[in-house]
Amino acid sequence: MKKRLLSAIFLLVILGYNNANAQQCLSGGCSNFTNQYPTGTFTPTTSWQTHAYMNAGNYTLFNVTCGNTYDWTYCETYGGVSTAWDAQLTLYNNSNLTTPLCFSTDVCGTNGNAPYIRWTANFTGTVRVLTTAYVSGSGCKSNTGAPYNTLAWRQSASGTCCTAVTNVTSPAIKQ
């Protein structure tokens, strides 16, 4: 019985590993916002959506809901493209552009240089996703014109937001 259970766990780990998406939510990131592109604010759906003609230095705005999980990537597997140049992604709360929420670089794609952020929203509002490039040993670079990359995004899970309860007092116990 124990041997069978260990075999089942081993099999699940191997299968899960082979089918796992490569995602990151690293600290740090870039802040060289050049242009909003495309214009407008997107609300991710559960299906992958894409936008081509992305340059490094562009940022894109997305509506998020507290508790939901969101993905942004340049991985070809999901409709993105990062073969023209080595893309990076930095995620910000659009109302706080001094503290990045997540950073990703070099986790997937044909050349292994596509980023993939998976993040669960801890607020309802707008996020800013900044695209940058890693060039010649340093990151956070901007570029313009061709060649372009393609950004892909989706809402990968729905959830509820937990808020901390503070300053709760219990009624006095009468004896």
C-alpha positions as CSV (number, residue, x, y, z in Angstrom):
1,M,0.0,0.0,0.0
2,K,2.8,2.4,1.0
3,K,4.8,1.6,-2.1
4,R,1.7,2.1,-4.3
5,L,1.0,5.5,-2.7
6,L,4.6,6.6,-3.2
7,S,4.5,5.5,-6.8
8,A,1.3,7.5,-7.4
9,I,2.8,10.6,-5.8
10,F,5.9,10.3,-7.9
11,L,3.8,9.9,-11.1
12,L,1.8,13.0,-10.2
13,V,4.9,15.0,-9.5
14,I,6.5,14.0,-12.8
15,L,3.3,14.6,-14.8
16,G,2.7,17.9,-13.1
17,Y,6.3,19.0,-13.7
18,N,6.2,18.1,-17.4
19,N,2.9,20.0,-17.9
20,A,3.7,23.0,-15.6
21,N,3.7,26.5,-16.9
22,A,6.8,28.5,-16.2
23,Q,5.7,31.5,-14.1
24,Q,7.5,34.1,-12.1
25,C,6.7,36.8,-9.6
26,L,10.2,38.1,-8.7
27,S,10.9,41.2,-6.7
28,G,12.4,44.3,-8.4
29,G,11.9,45.3,-12.0
30,C,12.1,48.1,-14.4
31,S,10.5,51.6,-14.5
32,N,11.4,53.2,-17.8
33,F,7.8,53.9,-18.9
34,T,7.9,55.4,-22.5
35,N,4.4,55.0,-24.1
36,Q,1.1,53.5,-23.2
37,Y,0.5,50.9,-25.9
38,P,-2.1,50.0,-26.9
39,T,-4.3,52.7,-25.7
40,G,-7.2,52.0,-23.4
41,T,-7.5,49.6,-20.5
42,F,-8.1,45.9,-21.0
43,T,-10.1,43.6,-18.8
44,P,-8.7,40.1,-19.1
45,T,-11.0,37.1,-19.8
46,T,-10.3,33.5,-19.2
47,S,-9.2,33.0,-22.8
48,W,-5.8,34.1,-23.9
49,Q,-5.8,37.5,-25.7
50,T,-2.8,39.0,-27.5
51,H,-1.5,42.2,-28.9
52,A,1.2,42.5,-31.4
53,Y,3.6,45.4,-32.3
54,M,4.9,45.6,-28.8
55,N,8.2,47.5,-28.1
56,A,10.3,47.6,-25.0
57,G,9.3,50.7,-23.0
58,N,5.6,50.3,-23.7
59,Y,3.2,49.8,-20.9
60,T,-0.3,48.4,-21.0
61,L,-3.2,48.9,-18.6
62,F,-5.4,46.1,-17.2
63,N,-8.4,46.1,-14.9
64,V,-8.0,43.5,-12.1
65,T,-10.4,42.2,-9.4
66,C,-9.2,41.3,-5.9
67,G,-8.8,37.6,-5.5
68,N,-8.5,36.7,-9.2
69,T,-5.3,35.4,-10.7
70,Y,-3.8,36.9,-13.9
71,D,-1.1,35.8,-16.4
72,W,1.0,38.0,-18.7
73,T,3.6,36.5,-21.0
74,Y,5.5,36.7,-24.2
75,C,5.7,32.8,-24.5
76,E,4.8,31.4,-27.9
77,T,2.9,28.5,-26.3
78,Y,0.2,31.0,-25.2
79,G,0.2,33.2,-28.3
80,G,3.0,35.6,-27.3
81,V,6.2,36.2,-29.2
82,S,9.6,37.0,-27.8
83,T,11.8,35.9,-30.6
84,A,12.7,39.4,-31.9
85,W,14.3,40.5,-28.7
86,D,14.7,39.3,-25.0
87,A,11.6,40.6,-23.3
88,Q,11.1,41.4,-19.6
89,L,7.8,42.3,-17.7
90,T,7.3,44.4,-14.6
91,L,3.8,44.6,-13.0
92,Y,2.7,47.7,-11.0
93,N,-0.4,49.0,-9.3
94,N,-1.2,51.9,-11.6
95,S,-1.7,54.1,-8.6
96,N,1.8,53.3,-7.1
97,L,4.5,53.4,-9.8
98,T,7.4,53.4,-7.3
99,T,7.0,49.8,-6.0
100,P,6.8,46.9,-8.5
101,L,4.5,44.0,-7.7
102,C,6.2,41.4,-9.9
103,F,9.1,41.1,-12.3
104,S,9.8,38.3,-14.9
105,T,12.5,37.5,-17.4
106,D,13.8,34.4,-19.3
107,V,11.4,31.6,-18.2
108,C,10.0,30.2,-21.5
109,G,9.7,30.6,-25.2
110,T,11.5,29.4,-28.3
111,N,14.7,31.2,-27.3
112,G,14.2,30.8,-23.6
113,N,14.0,34.6,-23.2
114,A,10.3,35.2,-22.7
115,P,8.9,36.3,-19.4
116,Y,5.7,35.0,-17.7
117,I,4.1,36.7,-14.7
118,R,1.3,34.9,-12.7
119,W,-0.1,37.2,-10.0
120,T,-3.2,37.1,-7.7
121,A,-4.7,40.5,-7.3
122,N,-4.8,41.8,-3.7
123,F,-6.8,44.9,-4.7
124,T,-9.5,45.9,-7.3
125,G,-8.3,48.5,-9.7
126,T,-5.8,49.0,-12.6
127,V,-2.4,47.5,-13.1
128,R,0.3,48.6,-15.4
129,V,2.4,46.0,-17.2
130,L,5.7,47.4,-18.5
131,T,7.6,45.6,-21.3
132,T,11.4,46.1,-21.4
133,A,14.3,44.4,-23.1
134,Y,17.5,42.8,-21.9
135,V,20.3,43.8,-24.2
136,S,24.0,43.2,-24.1
137,G,24.3,42.2,-20.4
138,S,21.9,44.7,-19.0
139,G,18.1,45.0,-18.7
140,C,15.4,47.6,-18.5
141,K,16.1,48.8,-22.0
142,S,13.6,50.5,-24.4
143,N,13.4,50.1,-28.2
144,T,11.3,51.4,-31.1
145,G,10.1,50.1,-34.4
146,A,10.5,46.7,-35.9
147,P,11.2,44.0,-34.9
148,Y,8.1,43.7,-32.5
149,N,7.0,41.1,-30.0
150,T,3.5,40.0,-29.0
151,L,2.1,40.2,-25.5
152,A,-0.4,37.5,-24.3
153,W,-2.7,37.8,-21.2
154,R,-5.6,36.1,-19.4
155,Q,-7.4,35.7,-16.1
156,S,-6.4,32.2,-15.1
157,A,-8.5,31.8,-12.0
158,S,-11.3,33.5,-10.1
159,G,-11.1,33.9,-6.3
160,T,-12.3,36.0,-3.5
161,C,-10.3,38.6,-1.7
162,C,-9.6,38.2,2.0
163,T,-9.2,41.3,4.0
164,A,-7.6,41.4,7.4
165,V,-9.9,42.1,10.3
166,T,-8.2,44.5,12.8
167,N,-9.2,46.1,16.1
168,V,-11.8,43.5,16.9
169,T,-12.8,43.4,20.5
170,S,-14.8,40.6,22.1
171,P,-17.6,41.4,24.5
172,A,-16.7,41.0,28.2
173,I,-17.5,37.7,29.6
174,K,-19.8,37.8,32.6
175,Q,-19.1,35.4,35.4
